């Protein structure tokens, strides 16, 4: 089943609708069950941090249940119980009535079997300050010192659950149990580095039955209907004629990587239009690629065109890109094609005016140029940036990075969770361009081609790392053959893989 993602306003609405459903007690029970798994039958105490809001109430419920299961609980809380929200205050009262105690400082001379973060959850919108910031730093340090799990309730404190941005300092959780539904900030930007293993506890609710999901996590189900075996009665013309524009002097390798990825993912014919004025006559590693001068490429009867890998930002590149944007077939823009669009208003108007949406695959700095802002501003809210690019340029977008964001021209969006840090190396974006373009050439609809290409790109890299190749030293070229293997596996077993 696809994983539905909800932003904070939608989650607040769901909570309001079910305010009489004892959600806090359900959350405490779900968290306590996992806490018991993590701590086992410890000889050492469990440290629980409780904050001043409903996340603190979840922590009180968990602490109460752990005490009932004979765990030694050390609960840290400051402030007045009377100032807690109603449900959290009731949870505090249940914990205290059962003999629980609280203290306002973390005992550092005790070794712990488990640390539980119940400070802020999804509600935090400013950096933790004062003793709360100190508790976050201490909890991270003690978890590392004791080698014990650090379980976050709903969202690691200090992490924005909508954006994945760190607000000053944040809990470095080894596990996160998130309530009702998954949140986008757990899956993108700094989220994956701070959440560890994630479990969703729906608390006996069915959110999609009463409120459409804001977004989704990419899964095989999003494009499975297009994973079809080839007909016996077919030929290379059945799978499209794909062209790549790029390869300015000293950057031929970028467009070769894109072309190699495309032909190994099944494009019928792949042409390379090189801007280098002393181009090689063929690719010795992939002689099936057909090399052309750029103008000849544009007259080759292409069914799909990709522009950008190694393109450069020369006047010639700009003129070719203007012709490419006018191409009345599926179009993929990456790398310097995006930089040229960002710098030339006429290209922006032409791109936004296309009858068929294009696919744009920017990394954060390219996205910042397209939006006329800074890279940190893009990274502070990756989802908002992807949505703004899609709306402004009337295109489908994949904002690359940790938890790549795919946003379609109709406003629907996904987060991809495949991939690993080994992909932070030159040429990976060129390979993605090749994969997506190959699917377009094979007559996949643009949305499914983009979702599948992004998901496959990361999943192939994950398989390589699982087999002992990387993550350090993983190269873009190695991902190409892995993607081919995995894509064929998906077609053979569409319901079992991905």
N, C-alpha and C positions, 0 to 999 in steps of 0.2 A: 504493500500500500504506500502511496506517496505520503511524505511527511509534510503536514500543513504547518505553516509558520504564521504567527500572529504578532502584531505590534502591540505596544502597551495600551493604547486606547481601546483596542478590541478586547484585550484581556480584562481591562477594568470593567467594560460593559458586561462581559460574561460573569465576572465575579459579582457584579451588582444584581444581575438577574437571578443569581443563586445564593444570595446573601443568607438565606435561611437553611442552607444545605450543609452546614458544619464543614465547610471546605477546609478550614484551618486544622481541624482535627483529622480530616482525611490526609492532608498534607503531612502533618506530624507523624501519622501512622506509616505512610509510605516511606518517609525519610528514615524513620526509626528502623523499619525492616531492612533497608539497605545498610544503615549504620551497623546493625548487628552482624550482617554479612562481612562488612569491612573490618570490624574490630574483633570478630570472633568471640572467644571467651577470655577477655583480657585480664591480665594481672595488674595492668596499669589503668589509670583513670581515663575518662573521655572528657575532653575540653569542649564546651559549647559556648559560642559567642552569640548573645542575643542583642538585637538592636532596638531602637525606640518605636518601630512601626510593626506592621503585620508580619514582616519577615522574622522579627523577634518573637512574635506569637507562635510562628511555626517552630522556632527553636525551643520555646517553652514546652510545646506539645511533645516534641521529640525527646526532650530531656525527661519529661514526666514518664513517658513510656519506657525509656531506657532504665530509669530507676526501678520501675516495676519489674523489669527483667534482670534486676540485681546488678546493674552496672554502677560503678562509682563515677558520678557525674559532677564535674566542676563547672558551674554555670557563671559566666561573666556578664554582668548587666549593670548599667549606670542610668541614673535618672529616676523619675518618680513613676511607680506603677500606675498611679492615678492618671498620668498623662498618656498612657497607652491607648490605642484604639480599642473599642469595646471588645472585639473578639480576642485581641492580644491580651487585654487585661484579664479576661476570663481564663485564658490559657495560663497566665502567670499565677492566678489564684489557685487553679488546679494543681500546678506544680508545687506551690508553697504549702498547700493543704496536705499534700502527701509527704511532707517532711523535707522538701527541697530547700536549698539555700542558694543565695547569690553572693557574689563579691564583685567589686568594681575594678579589680586589677588581676592580671594573669599571673598565677604562680609560676615563675620561671624555673624553680628548682625541682619541679615534678616532671617525670617523663610520661608521655601520653601514648595511648594505643590508637586514638582517633581524635581529630579536631573537626568540629562542625562550625561552619560559618553561617550564622543567621542574623547578620547585621543589617543589610539593606535590601537585598533582592532586586526587583526590577524598578523600584521607585526612585532610585538615586539619580539626580540630575546635576550634581555638583561634586567636586572632589571631597572625599572624606577628610575630616579635619580633627584636630585635637586628639583626645584619647582613642577615638575610633580609628584614626589613621595609625596610631601607635599599635593598636590591637591587630590591625591587618598585617603590619610589618612583623610583629611578634609571632602571630600565628604562622606566617610563611616560614619564619626562621625555625620555630619549634618543630614544624612538620618535617623540615629538612633535617634538623638535628636528630629527631627520634625515628626518622624513616617511616613515619606513620601516614595513613591516608588523611587527606583534608577534603571533607565533603562540603560543598556549597549547596545551600537551599535556594532553589529557584534560579539564581544567577550569582556568580561570584561577586561579592561586594566590591564596588569600585569599577565594575564593568557596566557600560551602558547596554542594556538588553536589546535595544532597538538597532544600535549602530555598531557594536563591538568596540567602541572607543574606550580606552582606559581613562578614568577620571582621576588623575593624580596618582593614586596607588590602588592596587587591587589584590584581592585574594588569588593566590596561585593554587587553584583546586586540582586535586587529582581525580575527583569525581564531582559531577554536578547532577542533582536531581531537580528537574524543572517541572513546574506544576501546570496542569491543564493542557498546555501545548508547548511546542518548541518555539523559541524566539530567534529572530534573525541574528541578533548580536552575539549569540553563542557560537555561530557558525562562520563568521567572517571577521576580517581585521584581527584584533587581538583576542577575540573570543576563543578560538581553538587553543591558543597558548595558555589560557587561564581556566578553561573549563574541564580539561581532561576528559574522561569518559562521561558521556551524557546519557541519562535515562529520562524519559518523559513519563510522569505520573498523571494520568488524565483526571484523577479524583472522581471517577464514576460519571464524568461528563462526556458529552459527545459534541464538541464545539462546532464541527463542520455541519452538524444537523441543524444548528440554529443561527450560525453566523459564517458567511463565506470566509475562507482563509485569506489573509492578506497576501501571502505568497507561499511558495513550496520549496522543498529541497529537491534538486534534480534526482530523478530515479529512472531506471530502465523503462518503467511504465510510461514515461512521458513521450517516448518515441518507439516503443516496442512494435506497434503496427507496421513500421517501416523496415523492420529487420526481417527481410524476406530472402529466401534462397533465390538465386538467379535461375531464369528459365534456361533450359537446354538450348532452345532455339533463340540465341542471341549473339551479338557481335559487338565489336568495340564501339560502333556507333550507337548502340543501345545505352551506353553509359556516359554519354556526354563528351563535348569538346571544351576543355577548360584551359583558359589562358591566365598567365601571371605576368604582370608588368612590374619590373624592378631591376635590381642588379646593376646599379651605377658603379663606376670604378671603385674598386676595393671592397665592394659589397655584394659580389656575385653569389657568394655562399648563402646569403639569406634567402634569395629567391630559389636557389637550387634545393635548399632544405624544404621549402614550401612545395615545390614541384615533386620532390621525391615522396613526401608524405601523401600528396594527392594521388599519385599513380599507384602507390602501395595500398591506398584505401579504395581503389577500384575505379577511378575516373578512366573513361575509355581512351581519350587522347589528352595529353597534357603538353601545352605549348608554353615556352618561356620567351618573353620579349625583354631582351637585355638592353639597358641603357649604356652599358660600357662600350666605348667606341673602339676598343680592341677586344672584343668578346671571344671567349673560347668557342670552338666549333661544335663541341658536344660536351656533355657531362660524363666523364669517364666512369663515375660510380653508378650512373643511372642513364645509360645511353638511350633508353626509351623516350626520354624527354626530347622534344623537338624545339630547337632554338631558332628564334626569329629576331629580326629587327622590330622595334616596337610598332611602327606603322603597319608592317606586314602582319604582325600578330592581330592587330585590331581589325584586319580584313579577312581573318581566317575562318569566319563563320562560327564563332564561339557560342556555346550555350550558357556559359558562366565565365565571369571575369573577376580576378582578384588583383588588387593593386596595392603596393606599399612595401613589401619586403626588399630592403636594400635600394629603395627608389631614389633616395636623395631629395634635395629641395631645390634643384636647379630650375631655371626657366623651362627647359625641355620637360622636366618632370611635371611641372605645374600644367603645361599645355596638354600633356598626355593624360593627366588626371582629369582635366576638364572634359576631354573626349570620353574617358572611361565613365565618368559620372553620367554622361548622356547615353551610355550603353543601355539599351532597353531589354536587358536580361538580368538575372541575379548577379549581384555585385557584392564583393567583400573588400573592405578597406582596412588597412592596418598600417602601423609604423609610420613612415614618412608621408604616406597618403593622408593620415590623420593630422600630422603636423602642418601640411600644406592647407588642408581644409581650415584648420584653426587660424591660419594667418591670412587667408584670402576670402573676403566677403562674397565675391562672386561664386566661389566654390561652395560656400555655405548655402547660398540661395539655391544653387543648382541641385545640391544634395537634398535639401529639404523639399524640393519641388518634384523629385522623381515620382513616377507613377507607381513603381514597385519599390518597396523599402529596401534599403541596403543593409548589410551587416557590418557593424563597426566593432573592432576588438582592441580597444585601447588598454594600455597599462595606466596606472594612476597618474603619471606625469603627462601622458598624452591626453588623458581625460581632463586634467587641469587646464591644458591649453585649449581644448575644445570649449571649456566652460569659462575661460578667462578668470581663473582663480589659481590658488596655490595647490601643490600636491598635498600638503597637510590638510587643507580644507576638504579635498576629495576623500582622503583617508578617514577624516573625522566622521563622515556619513557616506559610506560607499554606496549604499542603496539609493539615497537621495541623488547622488551624482549620476549614477547609471540611469535613473528615471528621468533626470533633467536632460541628459544627452539624447535619450531616446525621443523625448517630447520635442526638443529643440530641432533635431535633425530628421524627425519622422523616420526613424530607423530602428532596427534591432541591435542591441548592444550586449557585448560581453565585457564587463569591467574586470580585467584580470587581477590576480593577486590571491592572497589567502582567503578562501571562500569567495571564488569568482561570482559576480552578480550577473545574471542574464536577465535583461529587461526587454520585452517585446514592444513593438510600436503601439500595440493596443493597451499598454500599461501593465500587463501581467508580468510577474517577476519570479525568479527562482534563485536559489543559492546552491552552488556546487560544493560538494564536500570531498570529492576525490582530489588526489594530488598531494604533494609533499615538498619539503624545502629543497630537495634535490633539483627541482624544476627552476630554481633561481639561478639560471645560467643562460648564456647567449644562445639565441636561436630557437628557444622554446615557443615564443610567440609565432615565429615563422611556421613551425610545424603545426600549430593550432590553425593558422590560416589555411594551410594545405588540407588538413582534415575536414574542416567545415566546407571549404570550396569543393572538395571531392564529393561530398554528400549532395551539395547543391547540383553539381554536374550530373549526378545520378537521379535527378528529378525529385529529390526530397524537398518538401516545403521548407522555406527559410527558417521558421521557428524550430521545427524538429531537427533540422540540420545543425543549427547553432547549439541547441541543448545537447544533442548527441555528441557533437564534436568536442564541446567543453568537457562533458562527462568522460568521454573516452580518453581524451588527452591526459587527464589526471589519473584515471584508472590504470592506463598502460604504465605510467610512471610508478604507480603504487605496486604493480605486479613486478616491475624490475627491482624495486627496493626489497620486496618480499623474497625475491630470489637471490639477493645478495649483491645486486648491482646498485651502488649508491647507498644512501642519498648523496654523499659527498662524491663529486666526480661524475655524477650522472650527466650524460650529454643529450642534446636535443635529437641528434641522429639516432641514438639508441631507442628513443621512444617510438620512432616510426615503425620499426618491425614489431615491437611489442603491441602497438595499436592495431596493426594488421591481424596479429594472432588473436587478440581479444575481440576484435570486431567480428571475426569469423566464428569465434566461440559463442558470442551473443546470438548470432544468426542460427547456429546449430541448437542452442539451448536458451531461447529467449526468456524463459520463465525462471531460470535458475542462476543466472549470473548478473553481475553489474551492481 
